[in-house]
Amino acid sequence: MSEVSDEDFAEILAQTRHFVRSSVVPREAEILAEDRVPDDLREQAKAMGLFGYAIPQQWGGLGLDLTQDVELAMELGYTSLAVRSMFGTNNGIAGQVLVGFGTQEQKSRWLAPIATGDVVASFALTEPGAGSNPAGLLTKAVRDGSDWLISGQKRFITNAPTAELFIVFARTRPADEQGAGIAVFLVPAGADGVEVGVKDAKMGQEGAWTADVSFTGVRVSDAALVGGSEDLGYRAALTSLARGRVHIAALAVGAAQRALDESVGYAATATQGGTPIGSFQLVQAMLADQQTGVLAGRAMVRDAARKWVTEEDRRIAPSAAKLFCTEMAGKVADLAVQVHGGTGYMRGVPVERIYRDVRLLRLYEGTSEIQRLIIGSGLVKAAQRQT
């Protein structure tokens, strides 16, 4: 059961929708041009509790479950994805590692400031040679008395330039029959040996900052080992990523809805030879394909979120939702540019930004190819267990 009633959640959702449509949408061009989310929007998001909407109430968050999270994500996906990214790691892949696997002491120390946005938590998993599959991890954590020394390179780490805390995945031993040998550590950004690189210049999602992070002999105490166990890391990564995939799927639906709305608005008003282009059947066909994709994606996201909450399916459904919805958003954005014609290729037109923004959704938190492997292998293994 969610900690938040349907009535209270309806109010949270309405406030979020109002924030997105009235405060953020008018400033998309500013976010794009300056490659940053304005401070006043950050403060508004903090005041609304958006930095901790998925953190349990006992730790200072709003306590939304995943079925509510996805409804919020579909609203947040409607505008510049940088705004959602600003607090996405706190609620999602980074924060959920602490919620699901942290000790009581770790939760008490970190979750309240994460929920308020006073601390930005960053999920440091991806490496130059280990992306969608965490098993290829090379970052090492070595025992040194009662401490650990962490060394390695991380890449494309969301919110790294503003993070106060890194959730760092590191190998403590080679994989063996006991497990993957991957642990997860809480590393303050100010620790000696932590170095954050310059922020990445990306194709899209301006204002959503990522960077490389290097760890050189970073010393942390045993208290920094999440869950107090060396063998939690791989499971924590997979669980956190699976939950995050449902959220990303919902974000994709929100972006696709915006691309559809922009397309319909343009088709209804733009003319060709004095006739609104929306009266042309081939344009109507494109709008129909967009609408169908959005409706299918929304239904799929809600179903996957429900199955996560009931624990009916925490593996195949999240991957299927992410695969379908992110691929769908790419197609809908592409059609949106087509509906707009040459205008859709111009900077400053929303569909041009959306087209670039949504391309990343098929890559992070597991590429489409990785999702296909998870789905396919999961189905075969399930069938083999029944024989």
C-alpha positions in Angstrom: 0.0 0.0 0.0 1.2 3.5 -0.8 1.8 5.9 2.0 -0.1 8.6 0.0 -3.9 8.4 -0.4 -5.5 8.8 -3.8 -6.9 12.2 -2.8 -3.5 13.5 -1.6 -1.8 12.1 -4.6 -4.3 13.8 -7.0 -3.2 17.1 -5.4 0.5 16.4 -5.7 0.0 15.4 -9.4 -2.0 18.6 -10.1 0.6 20.8 -8.5 3.4 19.0 -10.5 1.4 19.5 -13.7 0.9 23.2 -12.9 4.6 23.6 -12.1 5.6 21.9 -15.4 3.1 23.7 -17.7 3.2 27.2 -16.1 6.7 27.5 -14.7 9.0 25.2 -16.7 7.5 25.1 -20.3 7.8 28.9 -20.8 11.5 28.7 -19.9 12.6 25.7 -22.0 14.5 28.0 -24.4 16.4 29.5 -21.4 17.4 26.1 -20.1 18.5 25.0 -23.5 20.5 28.2 -24.2 22.2 28.4 -20.8 22.6 24.6 -20.4 21.4 24.8 -16.8 18.1 24.7 -14.8 17.6 28.2 -13.3 18.1 28.4 -9.5 14.5 29.6 -8.9 13.1 26.5 -10.6 15.4 24.3 -8.5 14.1 26.0 -5.4 10.5 25.6 -6.5 11.1 21.9 -7.0 12.7 21.6 -3.6 9.8 23.4 -1.9 7.3 21.0 -3.6 9.2 18.0 -2.3 10.2 16.8 -5.7 13.7 15.9 -4.6 12.3 13.2 -2.4 8.9 12.2 -3.8 9.9 8.5 -3.9 11.7 8.5 -0.5 9.5 7.0 2.3 7.9 9.5 4.6 9.8 8.2 7.7 12.9 9.6 6.0 11.4 12.9 5.1 10.1 12.1 1.6 6.6 12.2 0.1 6.5 8.4 0.0 5.0 7.8 -3.4 5.0 4.2 -4.7 6.0 3.3 -8.3 2.4 3.5 -9.6 2.3 7.1 -8.4 5.9 7.8 -9.4 5.1 7.0 -13.1 2.1 9.4 -13.1 4.4 12.1 -11.9 7.1 11.1 -14.4 4.7 11.4 -17.3 4.0 15.0 -16.3 7.7 15.7 -15.9 8.5 14.2 -19.3 6.3 16.9 -20.9 9.0 19.5 -20.7 12.8 19.8 -20.7 14.1 16.5 -19.3 16.8 18.4 -17.4 14.3 19.4 -14.7 13.4 15.8 -13.9 17.1 14.8 -14.1 17.9 17.4 -11.4 16.2 15.3 -8.8 15.9 12.0 -10.7 18.9 10.3 -9.1 17.8 11.3 -5.6 14.4 9.5 -6.1 15.6 6.8 -8.4 18.7 4.8 -9.0 20.8 6.4 -6.2 18.2 7.0 -3.5 16.5 3.6 -4.0 19.8 1.8 -3.3 19.7 3.4 0.2 16.0 2.8 0.7 16.2 -0.8 -0.4 19.6 -1.9 0.9 21.1 0.7 3.4 21.5 0.0 7.1 19.4 2.0 9.5 22.4 4.2 10.3 23.0 4.9 6.6 19.4 5.7 6.0 19.3 8.0 9.1 22.4 9.8 8.0 21.6 10.4 4.3 17.9 9.9 3.3 16.5 13.1 5.0 18.9 15.5 3.3 18.4 13.6 0.0 14.7 14.0 0.3 14.9 17.7 0.9 17.4 18.3 -1.9 20.1 19.5 0.4 22.1 16.6 -0.7 22.2 15.4 -4.4 23.0 11.7 -4.6 24.7 10.4 -7.8 24.7 6.8 -9.0 28.2 5.9 -10.0 28.0 2.6 -11.9 28.8 3.1 -15.6 32.5 2.8 -16.6 34.4 3.1 -19.9 34.2 -0.7 -20.2 31.0 -1.5 -18.3 27.8 0.2 -19.2 24.4 -1.6 -19.4 25.9 -4.8 -17.8 27.4 -4.1 -14.4 29.2 -7.5 -14.4 32.0 -5.9 -16.4 32.9 -3.5 -13.5 36.6 -2.8 -13.0 36.6 -0.2 -10.2 38.1 -1.9 -7.2 37.6 -1.6 -3.4 40.5 -3.1 -1.4 40.5 -3.8 2.4 43.0 -1.7 4.3 42.6 -2.5 8.0 39.1 -1.5 9.0 38.8 0.8 5.9 38.4 0.4 2.2 40.4 2.0 -0.6 38.4 2.6 -3.8 40.1 3.2 -7.2 38.6 3.4 -10.6 37.0 5.5 -13.4 33.3 6.2 -13.8 31.7 7.7 -16.9 28.5 9.6 -17.9 27.6 10.0 -14.2 24.3 12.0 -13.9 24.5 15.0 -11.6 28.2 14.4 -10.8 29.0 18.1 -11.1 26.5 19.0 -8.3 26.6 15.8 -6.2 27.4 15.7 -2.5 27.2 11.9 -2.4 28.3 9.2 -4.8 26.7 5.7 -4.6 29.8 3.9 -5.9 29.8 0.3 -7.2 33.2 -1.4 -6.9 34.6 -4.9 -7.2 35.9 -6.4 -3.9 36.9 -9.7 -5.5 36.5 -11.6 -8.8 33.1 -13.1 -9.4 32.8 -16.6 -7.9 30.2 -19.1 -6.8 29.4 -16.9 -3.8 28.3 -14.0 -6.1 29.4 -11.2 -8.4 31.9 -9.8 -6.0 30.5 -6.3 -6.4 29.9 -4.0 -3.4 28.4 -0.6 -3.2 29.8 2.3 -1.1 28.7 5.7 0.1 31.4 8.2 -0.9 31.1 11.9 -0.1 32.0 14.0 -3.1 34.5 15.9 -0.9 36.5 12.9 0.0 40.3 12.9 -0.8 40.9 11.2 -4.2 37.5 12.0 -5.7 37.8 14.0 -8.9 34.9 15.1 -11.0 35.7 15.9 -14.7 34.3 18.7 -16.8 30.6 18.4 -17.6 29.9 16.4 -20.8 28.8 18.2 -24.0 25.8 16.1 -25.2 23.6 15.8 -28.2 20.5 16.9 -26.2 19.1 17.2 -22.7 20.8 20.5 -22.1 20.8 21.4 -18.5 21.0 17.7 -17.4 24.6 17.5 -16.3 26.8 14.4 -16.5 30.6 14.0 -16.1 33.3 11.5 -15.6 34.3 10.8 -12.0 37.7 9.3 -10.9 38.4 7.6 -7.6 42.1 7.4 -6.7 42.8 5.5 -3.4 39.7 7.0 -1.8 39.5 5.9 1.8 36.1 5.1 3.4 35.3 3.3 6.6 33.3 0.1 6.9 30.3 2.2 7.7 30.3 3.3 4.1 29.6 -0.2 2.8 25.9 -0.2 1.9 24.0 -2.8 3.9 27.2 -3.8 5.7 27.7 -6.6 3.1 30.2 -7.0 0.3 27.7 -9.0 -1.8 24.8 -6.6 -2.0 26.2 -4.4 -4.9 25.2 -6.4 -7.9 21.7 -7.1 -6.6 21.3 -3.5 -5.5 22.3 -2.3 -9.0 20.0 -4.6 -10.8 17.0 -3.9 -8.5 17.5 -0.1 -8.7 18.0 -0.2 -12.5 14.8 -2.3 -13.0 12.7 0.1 -11.0 14.3 3.0 -12.8 13.4 1.5 -16.1 9.7 1.8 -15.4 10.3 5.4 -14.5 12.2 6.1 -17.7 9.4 4.4 -19.7 7.0 6.9 -18.1 9.2 9.8 -18.8 9.3 8.7 -22.5 5.5 8.6 -22.6 5.4 12.2 -21.2 7.9 13.4 -23.9 5.9 11.6 -26.6 2.7 13.2 -25.4 4.3 16.6 -25.8 5.6 15.8 -29.3 2.1 14.6 -30.2 0.4 17.8 -28.8 2.9 20.0 -30.7 2.2 18.0 -33.9 -1.6 18.3 -33.5 -1.4 22.0 -32.8 0.9 22.6 -35.8 -1.2 20.5 -38.1 -4.4 22.3 -37.1 -3.0 25.8 -37.8 -0.2 25.6 -40.4 -1.3 25.8 -44.0 -0.1 24.6 -47.3 -1.6 26.2 -50.3 -4.2 27.8 -48.0 -5.3 24.5 -46.5 -4.5 23.4 -43.0 -2.1 20.5 -43.3 -4.1 18.6 -40.7 -6.8 18.1 -43.3 -4.3 16.0 -45.4 -4.8 12.3 -44.9 -1.1 11.5 -44.8 -0.6 14.0 -42.0 -3.6 12.5 -40.2 -2.0 9.1 -40.5 1.2 10.3 -38.8 -0.9 11.8 -36.0 -2.8 8.6 -35.7 0.5 6.6 -35.3 1.7 9.0 -32.7 -1.5 8.8 -30.7 -1.6 5.0 -30.8 2.0 4.8 -29.6 1.4 7.2 -26.7 -1.8 5.3 -25.6 -0.1 2.0 -25.8 2.9 3.3 -23.9 0.9 4.8 -21.1 -1.1 1.6 -20.6 2.1 -0.5 -20.6 3.8 1.8 -18.0 0.9 1.7 -15.6 0.7 -2.1 -15.9 4.5 -2.5 -15.3 4.4 -0.1 -12.3 1.5 -2.1 -10.8 3.3 -5.4 -11.3 6.4 -3.9 -9.6 4.4 -2.8 -6.6 2.7 -6.1 -6.2 6.0 -7.9 -6.9 4.3 -9.9 -9.6 7.1 -9.0 -12.1 10.2 -7.0 -11.3 12.3 -8.1 -14.3 10.6 -8.7 -17.6 7.8 -6.1 -17.4 10.2 -3.2 -16.5 12.5 -4.1 -19.4 9.6 -4.5 -21.8 8.1 -1.1 -20.8 11.4 0.7 -21.2 12.1 -1.0 -24.5 8.7 -0.2 -26.0 8.2 3.3 -24.6 11.6 4.7 -25.3 11.6 3.3 -28.9 8.1 4.6 -29.3 9.1 8.1 -28.1 11.8 8.1 -30.7 9.3 7.3 -33.4 6.8 9.8 -32.2 9.5 12.6 -32.0 10.6 11.7 -35.5 7.1 11.9 -36.8 6.7 15.3 -35.0 9.6 16.7 -36.9 8.1 15.3 -40.2 4.7 16.9 -39.4 6.4 20.2 -38.9 8.4 19.9 -42.1 11.4 22.3 -42.4 10.1 24.1 -39.3 10.7 21.0 -37.2 14.4 21.1 -38.0 14.9 24.6 -36.6 16.4 25.3 -33.2 13.9 26.9 -30.8 11.0 24.7 -32.1 10.0 22.3 -29.3 10.0 19.2 -31.4 13.6 19.7 -32.5 14.6 19.7 -28.8 12.4 16.7 -28.1 13.9 14.8 -31.0 17.4 15.2 -29.5 16.3 14.7 -25.9 14.5 11.4 -26.3 17.4 9.8 -28.2 19.2 9.3 -24.9 16.3 7.3 -23.3 17.1 4.3 -25.5 20.7 4.2 -24.0 20.8 4.9 -20.3 19.6 2.5 -17.6 20.2 -0.3 -20.0 20.2 0.0 -23.8 17.3 -1.3 -25.9 19.5 -4.3 -26.8 20.1 -5.1 -23.1 16.3 -4.9 -22.5 15.8 -7.4 -25.3 18.3 -9.8 -23.8 16.7 -9.5 -20.3 13.2 -10.2 -21.8 14.2 -13.0 -24.0 16.5 -14.8 -21.5 13.8 -14.3 -18.8 11.1 -15.9 -20.9 13.3 -18.9 -21.7 14.5 -19.4 -18.1 10.9 -19.3 -16.9 9.9 -21.9 -19.4 12.8 -24.2 -18.4 11.9 -23.9 -14.8 8.4 -25.3 -15.6 9.8 -28.4 -17.4 
